[in-house]
């Protein structure tokens, strides 16, 4: 049977209106926080680092897999059903929590759908996977340790409106501060020392402070890689440049050849390790060591040129005397400089 066009449009309009009315009845939009006149709304937090994949000193960031559970009570959502009710996150009041230092690469692996118990307790679970920014203090690089932070912020609420607290269920279960890090994480070049939870106010702007909650962990850089693949090859290049002091100035061609080869080897070495070093506006310990080594190799080349000139002027004994002095002076300078650069406590 054919239905006239006007009747068809009327039926369709009624169906759409009914659907909208049903949706609004099932999931009321709650703008104000619950019990707003009774002090700050408490939001309990559980944080668990499933994994910390890498720390990038050059980009000043770290990659992690983090599970976060937020829980608060909203009596307006209490219901008589036997199980939990499900809402879309934007249909009910929530503390609008974001991670302040997440990057665009961070993905949310769970649906934005909190569970509501019959007594009105709301539980929101989310898993964040990706890269998080962290300003690092690298003057002691690579002999440094760093503190990394994941900062939760309630973007619309001040500390007197929303208060973050460790989740009591996890604390009662024996998990200190309702947080932790998995014992098996894929972080080969760092060693975790400690972690802690902080109620940390987030200063969005002068006079605009938002309620915040931070998980911080301290990691110690493992230096074996830099000793074996960066520092030790550089030491060998410096030692190679000193062999000119044991070559008779009569063989000036051999001296110049060794000195120039050492300098070119050092330049090639600098290009090879450059990608492993952070680009910073200040000098790190390793930068200072590389710069000192470069100067010593360069001055070895200058010394060879000086002794060659003396030999050409028939002053061979004077040239040999300078070589003998340099056999002691250069290693002593190198040793003192190395001690001054590296024999310091870590920051």
Secondary structure, 3 states (H helix, E strand, C coil): CCCCHHHHHHHHHHHHHHHHHHHHHHCCCCCCCCCHHHCCEEEEEEEEEEEEEEEECCCCEEEEEEEEEEEEECHHHCCCCCCCEECCHHHCCCCCEEECCECCCCEECCCCCCEECCCCEEEEEEEEEEEEECCCCCCCCCCCEEEEEEEEEECCCCCCCEEEEECHHHHHCCCHHHEEECCCCCCCCEEEEEEEEECCCEEEECCEEECEEEEEEEEEECCHHHHHHHHHHHHHHHHHHHHHHHCCHHHHHHHHHHHHHHHHHHHHHHHHHHHHCCCCCCCCHHHHHHHHHHHHHHHHHHHHHHHHHHHHCCCHHHHHHHHHHHHHHHHHHHHHHHHHHHCCCCC
